[in-house]
Amino acid sequence: MNSNSSRRRRAGKAPKKPGKPRKDFPLYPHAGGRWAKKVRGDTVYFTKWVDDPKGIAALEQWLEEKDDLLAGRKPRSKSDELTVADLCNEFLTHHEERRDRGEISARTFQGLHSTCAGIVNTFGRKHIVVELDPNDFGKLRSKLAETRKAVALRNEMQRVRSVFRYAYVNRLIGQEVHYGSKFGKPELKQVRRERRQTRDAYGKRMFEAHEIRRILAEAKPPLHTMVLLAINCGFGQTDLARLPIEYVDLDSGMIDYPRPKTEADRLCPLWPETIAAIREWLPRRPKAKDKADAGLMFLTVRGSRWVKVSEKTGAPKDAIGQEFGKVLRKLGLKRPRLSFYGLRHSFRTIADETIDHVATNLIMGHVDGTMGAVYREDVAEHRLRRVAEHVREWLFAEEDDGPEKNPRISDPTDPCDPAGLQEGETGSHGPQGSQSAQDFFEGRPRLRIVG
């Protein structure tokens, strides 16, 4: 009996807790049986001190995870063991924070989320990033190409590259991944070919003047006012849905409104017809349902924004496009790839006939990436008004409501600027007032490309 009692006591005896190997040892033996450390108010556990009595393995683990733990991050794998899932999670966490700070839109974040989902589905969650090879990326490209044409494929491939570039720039991996030639973007000639085929099949992505006049006659406020702003200033649906009243100066006939998509400067001279339509609309404008929308120019009958974006999915709900589509169908103008945004295409196409691309860019909010933009401090107002008036004269020209007698060719370009007239400049040699580009070039020699 005594011997059995002795065996029970020996079996139930807990192992002796070791002391610190040295005074400056950063970890301590926790009563739970592991080496531990207090970090940012929480206890972090490492190896069992029964298996690691001197804390050698625990110390190595602490040194590996120290930076992440002190920064409040969940420790990740070693860089040479970074998985595809680990990378996508870190990439999306970074951009989720940017979205919450307002640096990117919910729609942009959703696009990146979709890209990462495609990467994970193709490569697998546990695939080690540095072990990906050109054959893997070739497989991904083939899968992406199944549902995308050239332009969409180029854009998606660029987003894929941004994910793996993030890993290298942030030192999650020691070297850049090798995509190989199988992950090459579609050539630009393929993009041009597909665009030409689409244009031949469905027509140009713009409205002619007689079509816009019919739309204006049919559309009721506020859609009528929106259509005028779209062809007057090249506004899209999001531009209109976010347009603050305070940016619209009806007395001077000018809108000073940075483009929401890019924050690029934008100045637009208003036509008399547009000013009149806005003045007619403002007294009828509904009261905002949300205080945050109280300053917006356009609200629905329920006092909400015309274009909403889901915070969860990033998907837009475009009431402007829906109402515009109803008008197109009623007039028999509805066709594939032609929507409200076609008015923006119309504005740019006609505005370019003035040959003042700098003024046109400023009206549309297009970013000018040239060196000239770095030195250009201002664009004269008369240049902006000349562009706007040219589009107005095209739209309201006294013609029968039918197709134009002399239709323009698609995407007209000149091999060079006229002599003495640089891009975006107007002077004594340039078109004046409402003089058309055709009148200006009449009788002047042109350079021709030979061969």
Backbone hydrogen bonds in HBPLUS format (Angstrom, degrees):
<---DONOR---> <-ACCEPTOR-->    atom                        ^
c    i                          cat <-CA-CA->   ^        H-A-AA   ^      H-
h    n   atom  resd res      DA  || num        DHA   H-A  angle D-A-AA Bond
n    s   type  num  typ     dist DA aas  dist angle  dist       angle   num
A0005-SER N   A0001-MET O   3.04 MM   4  6.27 159.1  2.09 147.0 152.7     1
A0006-SER N   A0002-ASN O   2.98 MM   4  6.19 149.0  2.08 141.9 150.4     2
A0007-ARG N   A0003-SER O   3.01 MM   4  6.34 151.0  2.10 145.5 152.7     3
A0008-ARG N   A0004-ASN O   3.00 MM   4  6.32 155.2  2.06 150.1 156.3     4
A0009-ARG N   A0005-SER O   3.11 MM   4  6.36 154.0  2.18 144.6 151.1     5
A0010-ARG N   A0006-SER O   3.07 MM   4  6.34 154.1  2.14 146.0 152.8     6
A0011-ALA N   A0007-ARG O   2.92 MM   4  6.15 156.6  1.98 150.1 156.3     7
A0012-GLY N   A0008-ARG O   3.12 MM   4  6.24 151.5  2.21 145.6 151.9     8
A0013-LYS N   A0010-ARG O   3.43 MM   3  5.38 162.2  2.47 101.1 106.1     9
A0025-PHE N   A0022-ARG O   3.17 MM   3  5.39 163.6  2.20 113.7 115.6    10
A0028-TYR N   A0036-ALA O   3.00 MM   8  5.49 160.1  2.05 148.9 155.4    11
A0036-ALA N   A0028-TYR O   2.87 MM   8  5.49 154.9  1.93 150.8 158.9    12
A0030-HIS N   A0034-ARG O   2.78 MM   4  5.42 162.4  1.81 153.7 157.0    13
A0033-GLY N   A0030-HIS O   2.98 MM   3  5.70 165.3  2.00 122.7 125.3    14
A0049-TRP N   A0033-GLY O   3.08 MM  16  6.05 147.7  2.19 125.1 135.0    15
A0035-TRP N   A0047-THR O   2.92 MM  12  5.84 163.0  1.95 171.5 171.2    16
A0046-PHE N   A0035-TRP O   2.75 MM  11  5.24 150.9  1.83 167.2 163.9    17
A0037-LYS N   A0044-VAL O   2.95 MM   7  5.34 139.2  2.12 142.4 154.3    18
A0044-VAL N   A0037-LYS O   2.80 MM   7  5.34 171.6  1.81 154.4 157.1    19
A0039-VAL N   A0042-ASP O   2.71 MM   3  5.30 165.7  1.73 162.8 163.7    20
A0042-ASP N   A0039-VAL O   2.98 MM   3  5.30 168.1  2.00 118.7 121.2    21
A0052-ASP N   A0048-LYS O   2.97 MM   4  6.06 133.2  2.20 139.2 153.3    22
A0055-GLY N   A0052-ASP O   2.96 MM   3  5.24 157.5  2.01 113.2 120.6    23
A0059-LEU N   A0055-GLY O   2.92 MM   4  5.93 152.3  2.00 140.9 147.6    24
A0060-GLU N   A0056-ILE O   3.17 MM   4  6.48 156.2  2.23 145.3 151.3    25
A0061-GLN N   A0057-ALA O   3.02 MM   4  6.29 156.4  2.07 146.7 153.0    26
A0062-TRP N   A0058-ALA O   2.91 MM   4  6.17 154.2  1.98 146.5 153.9    27
A0063-LEU N   A0059-LEU O   2.96 MM   4  6.21 162.5  1.99 153.4 157.2    28
A0064-GLU N   A0060-GLU O   3.04 MM   4  6.25 148.7  2.14 143.3 151.7    29
A0065-GLU N   A0061-GLN O   3.02 MM   4  6.19 151.7  2.10 147.8 154.9    30
A0066-LYS N   A0062-TRP O   2.78 MM   4  5.46 118.6  2.15 146.4 159.9    31
A0069-LEU N   A0065-GLU O   2.97 MM   4  6.09 167.8  1.99 163.5 167.6    32
A0070-LEU N   A0066-LYS O   2.92 MM   4  6.04 169.5  1.93 158.5 161.1    33
A0071-ALA N   A0067-ASP O   3.12 MM   4  6.16 138.6  2.30 136.1 146.7    34
A0073-ARG N   A0068-ASP O   2.75 MM   5  4.87 153.9  1.82 159.6 152.3    35
A0072-GLY N   A0069-LEU O   3.05 MM   3  5.09 158.1  2.10 103.4 110.2    36
A0081-GLU N   A0078-LYS O   2.78 MM   3  5.17 158.0  1.83 116.8 123.2    37
A0082-LEU N   A0079-SER O   3.41 MM   3  5.24 170.0  2.42 104.5 104.4    38
A0129-VAL N   A0082-LEU O   2.78 MM  47  5.83 174.0  1.78 167.9 168.9    39
A0087-LEU N   A0083-THR O   3.00 MM   4  6.28 164.8  2.03 153.2 156.6    40
A0084-VAL N   A0127-HIS O   2.90 MM  43  5.71 134.5  2.11 150.8 164.3    41
A0088-CYS N   A0084-VAL O   2.98 MM   4  6.19 169.6  1.99 152.6 155.4    42
A0085-ALA N   A0125-ARG O   3.05 MM  40  4.71 159.4  2.10 143.3 136.8    43
A0089-ASN N   A0085-ALA O   2.95 MM   4  6.07 157.2  2.00 148.8 155.1    44
A0090-GLU N   A0086-ASP O   3.02 MM   4  6.27 162.5  2.05 152.0 156.3    45
A0091-PHE N   A0087-LEU O   2.87 MM   4  6.04 164.3  1.90 157.2 162.1    46
A0092-LEU N   A0088-CYS O   2.92 MM   4  6.00 163.8  1.95 147.4 151.6    47
A0093-THR N   A0089-ASN O   2.93 MM   4  6.03 150.6  2.02 143.0 151.5    48
A0094-HIS N   A0090-GLU O   3.09 MM   4  6.26 158.6  2.14 146.6 151.4    49
A0095-HIS N   A0091-PHE O   3.16 MM   4  6.48 159.7  2.20 146.4 151.4    50
A0096-GLU N   A0092-LEU O   2.74 MM   4  5.81 138.8  1.91 143.0 154.8    51
A0097-GLU N   A0093-THR O   3.15 MM   4  6.35 152.6  2.23 144.2 149.6    52
A0098-ARG N   A0094-HIS O   3.20 MM   4  6.56 148.8  2.30 137.0 145.8    53
A0099-ARG N   A0095-HIS O   2.87 MM   4  6.08 150.7  1.95 140.0 147.7    54
A0100-ASP N   A0096-GLU O   2.97 MM   4  6.24 157.2  2.03 146.2 151.9    55
A0101-ARG N   A0097-GLU O   3.03 MM   4  6.27 136.4  2.23 140.2 151.5    56
A0103-GLU N   A0098-ARG O   2.85 MM   5  5.17 148.5  1.95 163.4 156.1    57
A0102-GLY N   A0099-ARG O   2.97 MM   3  5.06 154.4  2.04 103.7 111.9    58
A0109-PHE N   A0105-SER O   3.05 MM   4  6.39 161.6  2.08 150.1 154.8    59
A0110-GLN N   A0106-ALA O   2.97 MM   4  6.15 153.9  2.04 142.2 149.3    60
A0111-GLY N   A0107-ARG O   3.07 MM   4  6.31 147.9  2.18 140.5 148.6    61
A0112-LEU N   A0108-THR O   3.08 MM   4  6.47 151.4  2.17 148.1 155.3    62
A0113-HIS N   A0109-PHE O   2.87 MM   4  6.16 152.4  1.95 149.4 158.0    63
A0114-SER N   A0110-GLN O   2.92 MM   4  6.15 154.3  1.98 145.8 152.2    64
A0115-THR N   A0111-GLY O   3.02 MM   4  6.28 149.7  2.12 140.6 148.9    65
A0116-CYS N   A0112-LEU O   3.00 MM   4  6.29 161.0  2.04 150.3 154.1    66
A0117-ALA N   A0113-HIS O   2.98 MM   4  6.23 151.4  2.06 145.4 153.8    67
A0118-GLY N   A0114-SER O   3.06 MM   4  6.34 151.8  2.14 145.4 152.1    68
A0119-ILE N   A0115-THR O   3.04 MM   4  6.38 150.1  2.13 146.6 155.2    69
A0120-VAL N   A0116-CYS O   2.95 MM   4  6.20 166.4  1.96 154.8 157.2    70
A0121-ASN N   A0117-ALA O   2.96 MM   4  6.10 160.6  2.00 147.1 152.9    71
A0122-THR N   A0118-GLY O   3.10 MM   4  6.16 144.8  2.22 139.6 147.9    72
A0123-PHE N   A0119-ILE O   2.91 MM   4  6.02 174.9  1.91 160.0 161.6    73
A0124-GLY N   A0120-VAL O   2.77 MM   4  5.00 146.3  1.88 133.1 142.8    74
A0131-GLU N   A0128-ILE O   3.08 MM   3  5.42 148.1  2.19 107.7 117.5    75
A0132-LEU N   A0129-VAL O   3.09 MM   3  5.59 168.0  2.11 116.8 120.4    76
A0136-ASP N   A0133-ASP O   2.87 MM   3  5.41 127.1  2.16 115.5 128.8    77
A0137-PHE N   A0133-ASP O   3.27 MM   4  6.71 156.2  2.33 151.2 158.0    78
A0138-GLY N   A0134-PRO O   2.81 MM   4  5.97 143.2  1.95 142.9 154.0    79
A0139-LYS N   A0135-ASN O   2.99 MM   4  6.23 148.7  2.09 141.7 149.0    80
A0140-LEU N   A0136-ASP O   3.06 MM   4  6.42 152.0  2.14 143.3 151.1    81
A0141-ARG N   A0137-PHE O   2.92 MM   4  6.15 158.8  1.97 145.9 151.0    82
A0142-SER N   A0138-GLY O   3.08 MM   4  6.29 159.7  2.12 145.9 150.9    83
A0143-LYS N   A0139-LYS O   3.07 MM   4  6.32 153.0  2.15 145.4 152.5    84
A0144-LEU N   A0140-LEU O   2.93 MM   4  6.21 158.2  1.98 153.2 159.1    85
A0145-ALA N   A0141-ARG O   2.91 MM   4  6.07 153.9  1.98 150.3 157.4    86
A0146-GLU N   A0143-LYS O   3.31 MM   3  5.44 149.8  2.41  99.5 108.0    87
A0147-THR N   A0144-LEU O   3.37 MM   3  6.14 155.7  2.44 117.0 121.1    88
A0153-LEU N   A0149-LYS O   2.82 MM   4  5.84 154.9  1.88 160.1 168.8    89
A0154-ARG N   A0150-ALA O   2.89 MM   4  6.08 159.7  1.93 152.7 157.4    90
A0155-ASN N   A0151-VAL O   3.07 MM   4  6.34 161.1  2.11 151.7 156.6    91
A0156-GLU N   A0152-ALA O   2.98 MM   4  6.16 160.1  2.02 146.9 152.2    92
A0157-MET N   A0153-LEU O   2.93 MM   4  6.06 160.2  1.97 150.9 156.4    93
A0158-GLN N   A0154-ARG O   3.07 MM   4  6.25 147.4  2.18 142.1 150.5    94
A0159-ARG N   A0155-ASN O   3.11 MM   4  6.45 149.0  2.21 143.1 151.1    95
A0160-VAL N   A0156-GLU O   2.98 MM   4  6.32 153.3  2.05 148.1 155.5    96
A0161-ARG N   A0157-MET O   3.02 MM   4  6.27 160.4  2.05 146.3 151.0    97
A0162-SER N   A0158-GLN O   3.03 MM   4  6.29 145.1  2.16 140.5 150.0    98
A0163-VAL N   A0159-ARG O   3.26 MM   4  6.61 140.1  2.43 143.3 152.3    99
A0163-VAL N   A0160-VAL O   3.10 MM   3  5.35 131.5  2.34 102.1 114.4   100
A0164-PHE N   A0160-VAL O   3.44 MM   4  6.90 159.2  2.49 153.5 156.4   101
A0165-ARG N   A0161-ARG O   2.82 MM   4  5.95 147.1  1.93 150.1 160.8   102
A0166-TYR N   A0162-SER O   3.03 MM   4  6.04 146.6  2.15 134.2 141.8   103
A0168-TYR N   A0164-PHE O   3.33 MM   4  6.66 153.0  2.40 141.2 146.7   104
A0169-VAL N   A0165-ARG O   2.91 MM   4  6.10 176.2  1.91 163.6 164.4   105
A0170-ASN N   A0166-TYR O   3.04 MM   4  5.97 156.0  2.10 145.2 151.1   106
A0172-LEU N   A0167-ALA O   2.75 MM   5  4.89 152.0  1.83 163.1 163.7   107
A0171-ARG N   A0168-TYR O   3.07 MM   3  5.02 161.3  2.10 107.6 110.1   108
A0183-PHE N   A0180-GLY O   3.33 MM   3  6.00 167.6  2.34 115.3 118.9   109
A0184-GLY N   A0181-SER O   3.24 MM   3  5.38 145.7  2.37 116.7 113.4   110
A0190-GLN N   A0187-GLU O   2.98 MM   3  5.42 134.6  2.19 107.5 119.2   111
A0191-VAL N   A0187-GLU O   3.31 MM   4  6.79 148.7  2.41 141.7 150.4   112
A0192-ARG N   A0188-LEU O   2.88 MM   4  6.23 161.3  1.92 154.2 158.3   113
A0193-ARG N   A0189-LYS O   2.92 MM   4  6.04 153.1  1.99 138.8 146.5   114
A0194-GLU N   A0190-GLN O   2.97 MM   4  6.15 164.4  2.00 149.5 152.9   115
A0195-ARG N   A0191-VAL O   3.00 MM   4  6.21 156.2  2.06 147.8 154.7   116
A0196-ARG N   A0192-ARG O   2.95 MM   4  6.12 156.4  2.01 146.0 152.5   117
A0197-GLN N   A0193-ARG O   2.93 MM   4  6.19 157.5  1.99 149.3 155.6   118
A0198-THR N   A0194-GLU O   2.91 MM   4  6.10 156.5  1.96 146.6 152.9   119
A0199-ARG N   A0195-ARG O   2.87 MM   4  6.07 158.8  1.92 148.4 154.4   120
A0200-ASP N   A0196-ARG O   2.88 MM   4  6.07 156.5  1.93 147.8 154.4   121
A0201-ALA N   A0197-GLN O   3.00 MM   4  6.14 144.2  2.13 139.2 148.7   122
A0202-TYR N   A0198-THR O   2.84 MM   4  5.96 160.2  1.88 154.2 158.9   123
A0203-GLY N   A0199-ARG O   2.70 MM   4  4.64 142.7  1.84 128.9 136.1   124
A0211-GLU N   A0208-GLU O   3.06 MM   3  5.32 127.1  2.35 103.1 117.0   125
A0212-ILE N   A0208-GLU O   3.06 MM   4  6.42 157.1  2.11 156.0 162.7   126
A0213-ARG N   A0209-ALA O   2.98 MM   4  6.26 156.3  2.04 153.7 160.3   127
A0214-ARG N   A0210-HIS O   3.26 MM   4  6.39 148.0  2.37 132.7 140.1   128
A0215-ILE N   A0211-GLU O   2.99 MM   4  6.31 151.8  2.07 145.7 153.9   129
A0216-LEU N   A0212-ILE O   2.87 MM   4  6.13 159.9  1.92 153.0 157.7   130
A0217-ALA N   A0213-ARG O   3.07 MM   4  6.22 150.2  2.16 139.4 147.3   131
A0218-GLU N   A0214-ARG O   3.10 MM   4  6.29 139.1  2.27 139.9 150.1   132
A0218-GLU N   A0215-ILE O   3.16 MM   3  5.16 127.5  2.45  94.6 108.1   133
A0219-ALA N   A0215-ILE O   2.83 MM   4  5.91 159.2  1.87 158.2 163.5   134
A0223-LEU N   A0220-LYS O   2.88 MM   3  5.71 113.1  2.33 144.3 143.5   135
A0224-HIS N   A0220-LYS O   3.12 MM   4  5.26 150.8  2.21 108.0 114.9   136
A0225-THR N   A0222-PRO O   3.02 MM   3  5.23 115.5  2.45 101.5 116.4   137
A0226-MET N   A0222-PRO O   2.95 MM   4  6.29 156.1  2.01 153.5 161.1   138
A0227-VAL N   A0223-LEU O   2.88 MM   4  6.12 159.3  1.92 156.1 160.2   139
A0228-LEU N   A0224-HIS O   3.16 MM   4  6.45 156.7  2.21 145.1 151.1   140
A0229-LEU N   A0225-THR O   3.01 MM   4  6.31 159.7  2.05 150.2 155.5   141
A0230-ALA N   A0226-MET O   2.86 MM   4  6.08 147.7  1.97 146.4 156.2   142
A0231-ILE N   A0227-VAL O   3.08 MM   4  6.35 156.7  2.14 152.0 155.9   143
A0232-ASN N   A0228-LEU O   2.79 MM   4  5.76 141.2  1.94 145.0 157.2   144
A0233-CYS N   A0229-LEU O   2.85 MM   4  5.54 159.0  1.89 138.4 143.8   145
A0234-GLY N   A0230-ALA O   2.80 MM   4  4.66 127.4  2.07 116.6 127.9   146
A0240-LEU N   A0236-GLY O   3.12 MM   4  6.40 159.0  2.17 151.8 156.6   147
A0241-ALA N   A0237-GLN O   2.90 MM   4  6.12 160.0  1.94 152.2 158.4   148
A0242-ARG N   A0238-THR O   3.07 MM   4  6.13 142.8  2.21 146.8 154.1   149
A0243-LEU N   A0240-LEU O   3.33 MM   3  5.11 161.6  2.36  99.8 105.2   150
A0297-MET N   A0243-LEU O   2.78 MM  54  5.73 166.4  1.80 174.9 170.2   151
A0247-TYR N   A0244-PRO O   3.20 MM   3  5.68 156.5  2.26 110.7 117.1   152
A0245-ILE N   A0295-GLY O   2.84 MM  50  5.92 167.4  1.86 169.0 170.3   153
A0248-VAL N   A0245-ILE O   2.99 MM   3  5.51 165.4  2.01 120.2 124.8   154
A0256-ASP N   A0247-TYR O   3.23 MM   9  5.55 154.9  2.29 154.4 157.4   155
A0249-ASP N   A0254-MET O   2.99 MM   5  5.40 165.0  2.02 161.5 162.6   156
A0253-GLY N   A0249-ASP O   2.86 MM   4  5.75 124.2  2.18 134.7 151.2   157
A0254-MET N   A0249-ASP O   3.07 MM   5  5.40 156.1  2.13 145.8 150.8   158
A0270-LEU N   A0253-GLY O   2.87 MM  17  5.01 169.4  1.88 128.9 131.4   159
A0255-ILE N   A0268-CYS O   2.90 MM  13  5.10 154.3  1.97 139.8 148.4   160
A0268-CYS N   A0255-ILE O   2.90 MM  13  5.10 156.3  1.95 145.7 152.8   161
A0257-TYR N   A0266-ARG O   3.03 MM   9  5.46 142.1  2.18 148.6 157.7   162
A0259-ARG N   A0264-ALA O   2.95 MM   5  5.44 158.1  2.00 155.5 155.9   163
A0263-GLU N   A0259-ARG O   2.61 MM   4  4.89 148.6  1.70 165.8 168.2   164
A0267-LEU N   A0362-LEU O   3.14 MM  95  6.02 144.5  2.27 120.6 131.2   165
A0275-ILE N   A0271-TRP O   3.02 MM   4  6.31 162.7  2.05 156.4 160.6   166
A0276-ALA N   A0272-PRO O   2.99 MM   4  6.14 162.6  2.02 148.7 153.5   167
A0277-ALA N   A0273-GLU O   3.06 MM   4  6.22 153.1  2.14 138.5 145.7   168
A0278-ILE N   A0274-THR O   2.98 MM   4  6.23 155.9  2.04 150.2 156.3   169
A0279-ARG N   A0275-ILE O   2.97 MM   4  6.21 164.3  1.99 153.4 157.6   170
A0280-GLU N   A0276-ALA O   3.01 MM   4  6.20 147.2  2.12 142.8 151.8   171
A0281-TRP N   A0277-ALA O   3.03 MM   4  6.20 142.5  2.17 139.7 149.6   172
A0281-TRP N   A0278-ILE O   3.08 MM   3  5.03 120.9  2.44  93.6 108.7   173
A0282-LEU N   A0278-ILE O   3.01 MM   4  6.17 165.3  2.04 164.4 164.8   174
A0284-ARG N   A0281-TRP O   2.82 MM   3  5.34 139.5  1.98 119.8 132.3   175
A0285-ARG N   A0282-LEU O   3.22 MM   3  5.11 160.4  2.26 103.1 109.0   176
A0289-LYS N   A0303-GLY O   2.86 MM  14  4.78 172.1  1.86 128.1 126.2   177
A0293-ASP N   A0290-ASP O   2.92 MM   3  5.50 155.3  1.99 117.3 124.8   178
A0294-ALA N   A0291-LYS O   3.15 MM   3  5.17 167.6  2.16 109.5 112.3   179
A0296-LEU N   A0293-ASP O   3.14 MM   3  5.53 172.0  2.15 119.8 121.7   180
A0300-THR N   A0304-SER O   2.87 MM   4  5.29 163.3  1.89 148.0 153.4   181
A0303-GLY N   A0300-THR O   2.82 MM   3  5.07 162.3  1.85 114.1 118.2   182
A0319-ALA N   A0306-TRP O   2.92 MM  13  5.25 154.4  1.99 170.4 166.9   183
A0308-LYS N   A0317-LYS O   3.09 MM   9  5.13 160.2  2.13 136.8 139.9   184
A0317-LYS N   A0308-LYS O   2.64 MM   9  5.13 154.5  1.71 155.7 161.0   185
A0310-SER N   A0315-ALA O   2.98 MM   5  5.40 171.6  1.99 144.8 145.0   186
A0314-GLY N   A0310-SER O   2.68 MM   4  4.79 140.8  1.83 130.3 141.7   187
A0322-GLN N   A0318-ASP O   3.22 MM   4  6.45 150.3  2.31 138.1 146.4   188
A0323-GLU N   A0319-ALA O   3.01 MM   4  6.19 164.0  2.04 147.5 150.4   189
A0324-PHE N   A0320-ILE O   2.90 MM   4  6.05 159.7  1.94 153.1 159.7   190
A0325-GLY N   A0321-GLY O   2.88 MM   4  5.95 151.2  1.96 141.0 148.8   191
A0326-LYS N   A0322-GLN O   3.19 MM   4  6.51 145.7  2.31 140.9 149.0   192
A0327-VAL N   A0323-GLU O   3.31 MM   4  6.68 153.2  2.39 143.7 149.5   193
A0328-LEU N   A0324-PHE O   3.00 MM   4  6.36 160.3  2.04 152.9 158.3   194
A0329-ARG N   A0325-GLY O   2.96 MM   4  6.17 163.4  1.99 151.0 154.9   195
A0330-LYS N   A0326-LYS O   3.02 MM   4  6.21 153.4  2.09 143.7 151.2   196
A0331-LEU N   A0327-VAL O   3.01 MM   4  6.23 148.7  2.11 149.1 157.2   197
A0332-GLY N   A0328-LEU O   2.93 MM   4  5.96 112.1  2.40 138.5 155.5   198
A0333-LEU N   A0328-LEU O   2.83 MM   5  4.84 156.0  1.88 148.3 147.1   199
A0332-GLY N   A0329-ARG O   3.25 MM   3  4.98 150.0  2.35  93.3 102.2   200
A0338-LEU N   A0335-ARG O   3.29 MM   3  5.84 145.8  2.41 142.3 138.8   201
A0342-GLY N   A0339-SER O   2.85 MM   3  5.44 157.0  1.91 116.4 124.1   202
A0343-LEU N   A0340-PHE O   3.04 MM   3  5.92 164.7  2.07 124.3 127.7   203
A0344-ARG N   A0341-TYR O   3.01 MM   3  5.31 130.8  2.26 104.6 116.8   204
A0345-HIS N   A0341-TYR O   3.29 MM   4  6.76 149.5  2.39 143.2 151.6   205
A0346-SER N   A0342-GLY O   2.89 MM   4  6.18 149.5  1.98 142.4 151.0   206
A0347-PHE N   A0343-LEU O   2.95 MM   4  6.24 160.3  1.99 146.7 151.0   207
A0348-ARG N   A0344-ARG O   3.13 MM   4  6.36 169.2  2.14 149.2 151.3   208
A0349-THR N   A0345-HIS O   2.99 MM   4  6.11 165.2  2.01 151.3 155.8   209
A0350-ILE N   A0346-SER O   3.05 MM   4  6.22 169.4  2.06 157.7 159.5   210
A0351-ALA N   A0347-PHE O   2.80 MM   4  5.81 162.9  1.83 155.0 161.0   211
A0352-ASP N   A0348-ARG O   3.03 MM   4  6.01 150.0  2.12 145.7 151.4   212
A0353-GLU N   A0350-ILE O   3.05 MM   3  5.54 156.5  2.11 112.0 119.3   213
A0354-THR N   A0351-ALA O   3.07 MM   3  5.86 166.6  2.09 121.5 125.6   214
A0355-ILE N   A0352-ASP O   3.06 MM   3  5.35 160.2  2.10 109.9 116.3   215
A0360-THR N   A0356-ASP O   3.11 MM   4  6.37 161.7  2.15 149.4 155.2   216
A0361-ASN N   A0357-HIS O   2.84 MM   4  5.91 157.4  1.89 144.1 149.9   217
A0362-LEU N   A0358-VAL O   3.15 MM   4  6.38 154.5  2.21 144.0 150.4   218
A0363-ILE N   A0359-ALA O   3.06 MM   4  6.36 152.2  2.14 148.4 155.6   219
A0364-MET N   A0360-THR O   3.04 MM   4  6.26 159.8  2.08 151.1 156.3   220
A0365-GLY N   A0361-ASN O   2.81 MM   4  5.76 126.3  2.10 143.1 156.9   221
A0366-HIS N   A0361-ASN O   2.93 MM   5  4.77 148.9  2.02 139.7 143.0   222
A0373-ALA N   A0370-THR O   3.20 MM   3  5.53 137.7  2.39 101.9 111.5   223
A0374-VAL N   A0371-MET O   2.97 MM   3  5.27 136.4  2.17 104.8 116.9   224
A0376-ARG N   A0372-GLY O   2.88 MM   4  5.98 138.2  2.06 147.5 160.5   225
A0383-ARG N   A0380-ALA O   3.12 MM   3  5.58 140.3  2.28 108.0 118.1   226
A0384-LEU N   A0381-GLU O   3.04 MM   3  5.19 115.6  2.47  99.4 114.5   227
A0385-ARG N   A0381-GLU O   2.95 MM   4  6.28 162.6  1.98 158.0 163.1   228
A0386-ARG N   A0382-HIS O   2.97 MM   4  6.03 144.4  2.10 134.6 143.9   229
A0387-VAL N   A0383-ARG O   3.18 MM   4  6.45 155.2  2.25 145.2 150.3   230
A0388-ALA N   A0384-LEU O   3.01 MM   4  6.31 168.5  2.02 153.2 156.2   231
A0389-GLU N   A0385-ARG O   2.83 MM   4  5.89 158.7  1.87 146.8 152.9   232
A0390-HIS N   A0386-ARG O   3.02 MM   4  6.11 144.6  2.15 138.1 147.0   233
A0391-VAL N   A0387-VAL O   3.23 MM   4  6.60 157.2  2.29 151.7 156.2   234
A0392-ARG N   A0388-ALA O   3.01 MM   4  6.27 155.3  2.07 145.1 152.8   235
A0393-GLU N   A0389-GLU O   2.90 MM   4  6.09 161.6  1.93 150.1 153.6   236
A0394-TRP N   A0390-HIS O   3.09 MM   4  6.32 150.7  2.18 141.0 149.0   237
A0395-LEU N   A0391-VAL O   2.94 MM   4  6.19 155.6  2.00 149.0 155.5   238
A0396-PHE N   A0392-ARG O   2.91 MM   4  6.08 171.0  1.92 161.7 163.0   239
A0399-GLU N   A0397-ALA O   2.88 MM   2  5.78 114.7  2.31 116.0  99.1   240
A0402-GLY N   A0400-ASP O   2.66 MM   2  5.52 131.8  1.89 113.6  97.4   241
A0421-LEU N   A0418-PRO O   3.08 MM   3  5.56 153.4  2.15 141.6 138.8   242
A0425-GLU N   A0422-GLN O   3.02 MM   3  5.50 168.0  2.03 136.7 137.7   243
A0430-GLY N   A0427-GLY O   3.09 MM   3  5.23 151.7  2.18 104.2 112.6   244
A0435-GLN N   A0432-GLN O   2.85 MM   3  5.49 162.4  1.88 143.0 146.6   245
A0440-PHE N   A0436-SER O   3.05 MM   4  6.33 155.6  2.11 147.5 154.7   246
A0441-PHE N   A0437-ALA O   3.03 MM   4  6.25 157.5  2.08 151.6 155.6   247
A0442-GLU N   A0439-ASP O   3.26 MM   3  5.12 143.5  2.40  94.3 104.8   248
A0444-ARG N   A0441-PHE O   2.98 MM   3  5.33 168.2  1.99 131.3 133.6   249
